[in-house]
Amino acid sequence: MQRRHFLAAAAACVSAPTLAQSAKPKLKAVAIGHTGRGNFGHGLDSVWQRLPETDLVAVADGNEEGLQKAQQRLKVQRGFTDYRQMLDEIRPDIVAVCPRHADQHHDMVLASIQSGARGIYVEKPFVRTPAEADSLIAVAKEHGAKIAIAHRNRYHPTLPVIRQMIADGSIGRLLEIRGRGKSDHRGGVEDLWVLGSHVLNLMHYLAGPPESCSASLMQNDRLATASDVREGAEGLGKMAGNALHARYQMHGGVTATFDSIANDGTQNAGFGLRLIGSRGTIAIHVDKNTLAYLLPGNPFETPTEPRGWIPISSAGSGKPEPISNLTQMVEHHGYPARDLLDAIAEDRDPLCSAAEGAMTVEMICAALESHRQNGAVVSFPLKHRDNPLGRYQSN
């Protein structure tokens, strides 16, 4: 999406409906959450109340107390403890699959597609395995449904500016991308899934698809073994270790790395990416405002004069941000919701489509597969489409 489309989307999401819009029946939207098992994400449900084309008509939550609170919070009359019943009765146009626990995503998205939904907006990470992603992509194609993944930074209007800066040589030759998670108590595989998925998704957007991966999982400074494999939090499947180091060879020769070490002392400051070019560096701070900064100059030279980081806005490096409600549109899912509606109307893929969400999941599983093979380089697409740590003991 070009910058002018982002500007139009920003205006459309907060303005009153036009006469043409008001003449059309609103699209029916519903939200699926699960109190105590991922809840309702970060605003994936309420965004549909702010769009002039959509009407949030029902909500589902398997927890009765949580359902009542959700209905009160969202001011929705109809509530269901069984999301399948809700989908069957409402036959919605739009479904927000909100729980953070990824083990619920596949079945919820599948049921949404089968109910006839035209668009599904699902919390990240998309699903737990490449196999689950393969399944949903095939069914969505069969039914003509659009799936958008809630990697909300992927819809940020500054990202196309950064990609253009790379293309036009503003930082010279792109040499490498360095990514990190938050490296808090979740350091390692959990950080890779929950927060690193944002980082890997942006790597893919900025450098093209990965071609291979090699990685190591660590447990207290030693290589993790089969005895370290455990059931992960948030329904993410098997995990091991409290640190992770992964290296991806991206299309076009760029090397990208992702590192996460539990409680590394950086106070979450590393969460994001550094794009290292021969004549400059771009820092992308995930979920921050401002999103990105440019540091001009050869990154490997010791500077003899002070150099400062220059903010990058949707208008360009060093230019004021022209979109007054940009933070709200990114943080509260305005851009992705608007893009999903446009994708339905234009019969195109959403900016962060099921295919992109699937690649993020495959990049995660590739790191686990490489470690299972003692750090061997594994190629994309992965031969095995499961969570590799589930096969760890058979190695």
VEXKOLLUM-751472 format. One record per residue (C-alpha): residue in one letter; x, y, z. Coordinates in steps of 0.001 Angstrom, whole numbers, padded with zeros to 6 digits, always signed. Each point is the difference from the previous one (the first is absolute). Example, Ala and Ser with C-alpha at 12.3 -4.5 7.8 and 13.67 -1.06 7.14 Angstrom:
// residues 2
a+012300-004500+007800;s+001370+003440-000660;
***
This chain:
// residues 395
m+000000+000000+000000;q+001401+003402-001006;r+000172+002936+002408;r-002980+001741-001611;h-002088-003101+000722;f+001040+000111+003646;l-001007+003668+000204;a-003369-000801-001515;a-000436-002938+002369;a+000759+002191+002994;a-002704+002437-000985;a-002533-002672-000895;c+000324-001868+003273;v-000990+002967+002155;s-002325+002004-002237;a-003769-000222-000189;p-001463-002256-002711;t-000563+001543-003390;l-003494-000042-001517;a+001041-002950-002159;q+001279-001908+003029;s-003105+000746+002077;a-002184-001373-002792;k+001709-003371+000183;p-000751-002534+002739;k+002855-000272+002451;l+002169-003087+000057;k-000745-002180+003014;a+003044-000497+002219;v+000426-002332+002971;a+002813-000593+002451;i+001245-003271+001491;g+001915+000151+003266;h+000681-002373+002861;t+000459+001397+003485;g+002871-001765+001742;r+001265-001505-003244;g+001314+002949-001936;n-002891+002365+000764;f-000742+002541-002769;g+003457+001098-001105;h+000808+003704-000238;g-003122+001595-001472;l-000693-002406-002861;d-003670+000006+001021;s-000816+003685+000521;v+001520+001315-003247;w-003068-001151-001954;q-002138+002458+001980;r+002030+002915-001380;l-000366-000777-003698;p-003016+001484-001794;e-000456-003127-002149;t-000130-002564+002830;d-002297-000758+002900;l+001241-002178+002882;v-003127-002060+000676;a+001139-002871+002229;v+002812-001358+002121;a+000960-003510+001125;d+001929-001103+003083;g+000092-003499+001457;n+000231+001529+003472;e-003475+001180+001092;e+001274+002673+002378;g+002448+001229-002622;l-002787+000049-002581;q-002133+002263+002154;k+002888+002405+000503;a+000772-000013-003722;q-003618+000793-000850;q-000007+002880+002473;r+003344+001332-001219;l-000962-000203-003656;k-003675+000908+000555;v-001086-003016-002047;q-003387-001572+000617;r+000639-003486-001328;g+002502-002259+001748;f+000868-003668-000443;t+002046-002457+002048;d+000391-002132-003147;y+001638+001877-002857;r-001149-002606-002504;q-003619+000683+000951;m+000621+003714-000426;l+001484-000511-003460;d-002876-002274-000995;e-002704+002420+001153;i+001550+003321-000978;r+001742-000988-003244;p+002335+002984+000348;d+001914+001777-002727;i+002990+000757+002258;v+001396-002080+002864;a+002617+001173+002463;v+001849-002998+001466;c+001401+001650+003097;p+001522-002510+002481;r+003754+000231+000466;h+000223-003771+000531;a+000958-001263-003435;d-001267-003547+000502;q-003543+001317-000540;h+000641+001949-003188;h-000201-002777-002576;d-003408-001302+001006;m-001454+003471+000520;v+001201+001264-003385;l-001116-003212-001726;a-003489+000246+001500;s-000167+003674-000989;i+000856-000772-003620;q-002486-002864-000121;s-002731+002273+001376;g+000389+002219-003054;a+002023+002846+001514;r+001614+002180-002649;g+002786+001295+002235;i+001757-001351+003104;y+002342+002076+002145;v+002046-002287+002246;e+002376+000692+002881;k+003670-000810-000526;p+001709-002373-000219;f-002280-001319-002722;v+000096-003687+000968;r+002354-002500+001665;t+001400-001894-002985;p+000472+000304-003762;a-002472-002881-000381;e-002751+001997+001696;a+000806+002961-002229;d-000068-002192-003126;s-003445-001258+000986;l-001511+003452+000506;i+001532+001484-003141;a-001513-002804-002084;v-003467+000357+001545;a+000067+003796-000265;k+000881-000248-003688;e-002827-002460-000568;h-002542+002296+001679;g+001411+003319-001198;a+000588+001252+003556;k+002671+002551+000944;i+002155-000627+003078;a+001963+002857+001549;i+002529-000480+002810;a+000201+002511+002856;h+003674+000864-000415;r-001120+003601+000351;n+003447+001500-000661;r-000104-001601-003462;y-002739+002485-000955;h+001958+003053+001223;p+000221+002668-002741;t+003684+000608+000754;l+000957-003504-001158;p-000402+000659-003751;v+002209+003061+000500;i+002695-002163+001603;r-000216-002584-002767;q+000364+002759-002591;m+003029+001371+001877;i+001588-003446-000276;a-000861-000229-003691;d+001346+003424-000918;g+003260-000485+001912;s-000596+002497+002797;i+002017-002239+002343;g+002263-001365-002727;r+000019-003743-000459;l-002109-001870+002546;l+002502-002350+001630;e-001914-001608+002855;i-003064+000190+002201;r+000282-000500+003740;g-003191-000833+001880;r-000678-000482+003688;g-002962-000809+002169;k-000749+001639+003317;s+002374-002411+001775;d-002023+000193+003197;h-000931-003034+002098;r-001325-001648-003179;g+003422-000030-001672;g+000584-002721-002582;v-002707-001854-001895;e-002943+001631+001787;d+001404+003433-000837;l+000490-001158-003594;w-003655-001003-000290;v-001706+002796+001903;l+002134+003033-000882;g+002573-001213-002485;s-002828-000841-002381;h-000386+003771-000523;v+003715+000276-000746;l+000127-002948-002412;n-003067+001301-001801;l+001757+003326-000608;m+003191-001758-001108;h-002023-001805-002645;y-001625+003242-001168;l+003253+001948-000202;a+002411-002642-001343;g-002199-002475-001833;p-000674-003639+000895;p+002546-002112+001888;e+001878-002739-001814;s+001652-001798+002932;c+000435+000094+003772;s+002454-001210+002615;a-000583+000387+003720;s+000854-001066+003534;l-002161-000151+003107;m+001835+000499+003278;q-000822-000916+003580;n+002117+001908+002530;d+002906+000403-002466;r-000028-003606-001245;l-001748-001506-002987;a-003538-001051+000830;t-000650-003746-000094;a-003061-002221-000226;s-000322+000111+003785;d-000532+003780-000212;v-003039-000266-002262;r-003151+001177+001740;e-003535+000972-000851;g+000052+003698-000768;a-002187+002812+001263;e-002900+001579-001922;g-000822-003229-001832;l+003107+000316-002167;g+001128-003624+000179;k+003383-001478+000866;m+002823+002283+001111;a+003513-000400+001368;g+002666+002245+001470;n+000146+003578+001263;a+002050+001480-002846;l-000033-000271-003777;h+002303+001024-002833;a-001259-000329-003579;r+001493+000955-003362;y-002057+000302-003179;q+001310+000279-003547;m-002526+002219-001732;h-000781+000225-003703;g+002536+002242-001697;g+002892-000884+002294;v-000835+002027+003118;t+000692-001717+003326;a-002530+000522+002800;t+000485-001061+003604;f-002341-000293+002963;d+001220-000243+003571;s-001799-000290+003313;i+001537-000557+003435;a-002202-000165+003080;n+000428+003009+002306;d+002902+001413-002013;g-000077+003337+001849;t-000911+002185-002999;q-003427+000932+001418;n-001719-001047-003243;a+001835+002720-001955;g+001212-002444-002650;f-003493-001065-001099;g+000104+000643-003737;l+002486+000038-002862;r+003169+001718-001127;l+000475+000257-003747;i+003758+000271-000495;g+000985+001644-003279;s+003393+001007-001351;r-000874+003702+000347;g-002512+000052+002825;t-002091-001873+002558;i-003765-000044+000499;a-001363-000947+003417;i-003594-001252+000172;h-001505-000061+003492;v-003030-002293-000037;d-003137+001447+001608;k+001664+003363+000593;n-000838+003501-001109;t+002189+001067-001841;l+000380-003345-001812;a+003371+000516-001735;y+003181+002086-000035;l+002870+000461-002447;l+003657+000303+001025;p+001961+001139-003085;g+003565-001119-000566;n+002104-003122-000318;p-001028-002123+003009;f+003467-001517+000262;e+001934+003251+000183;t+000749+001582+003343;p-001511+003492-000339;t+002217+003004+000619;e-003042+002278+000301;p-003305-000545+001833;r-002741-001601-002081;g-003645+000064+000983;w-002926-002273-000772;i-002512+001587-002396;p-003696-000921+000394;i-001682-001583-003020;s-003678+000873-000506;s-002550-001081-002586;a+001155+003053-001997;g+003679-000949+000073;s+003219+000326+001966;g+000192+003140+002104;k-003488+001163-001011;p-002891+000734+002395;e-002682-002651+000268;p-003003+001158-002103;i-002504-002542+001369;s-001430+001441+003202;n-001679-003207+001189;l+002745-002410-001089;t+000678-001374+003491;q-003668-000801+000559;m-000331-001590-003432;v+002965-002300+000627;e-000461-000834+003675;h-003760-000516-000222;h-000024-001970-003261;g-001581+002697-002154;y+002363-000561-002927;p-000283-003803-000121;a-003790+000083+000383;r-000325+002547-002784;d+002409-001990-002181;l-001993-003203+000501;l-003201+001708-001166;d+001843+001410-003015;a+001479-003430-000765;i-003507-001477-000060;a-001329+002789-002230;e+002992-000144-002363;d+000355-003800+000078;r+003658+000091+000992;d+002099-001324+002844;p+000167+002030+003219;l+003340+001684+000650;c+000815-002620+002635;s-001729-002975-001567;a-000303-003626+001027;a+002987-000758-002246;e+002142+002564+001831;g-001201-001237+003383;a+000790-003539-001099;m+003549+000978-000976;t+000535+001541+003435;v-001105-003268+001609;e+002271-001979-002334;m+002975+002227+000879;i-000606-000760+003683;c-000293-003723-000592;a+003117+000069-002197;a+002039+001209+002983;l-001346-002879+002080;e+000686-002504-002787;s+003569+001220-000442;h+000701-000426+003706;r-001558-003474-000083;q+002497-000814-002748;n+002919+001271+002119;g+000140+003413-001668;a-000155-001252-003592;v-001098+002388-002743;v-003604-000758-000935;s-001615+001229-003196;f-003407+001497-000742;p-002601-001300-000412;l+000360-002330+002950;k-000407-003681-000782;h-001729-000709+003309;r-002984+002285+000702;d-000327-000569+003757;n+001658+001398+003116;p+003485-001579-000264;l+000487-000216+003764;g-002827-002539+000085;r+002354-002323-001916;y+003098+000898+002008;q+000389-003297+001832;s-000221-001984-003242;n+003167+001666-001301;
***
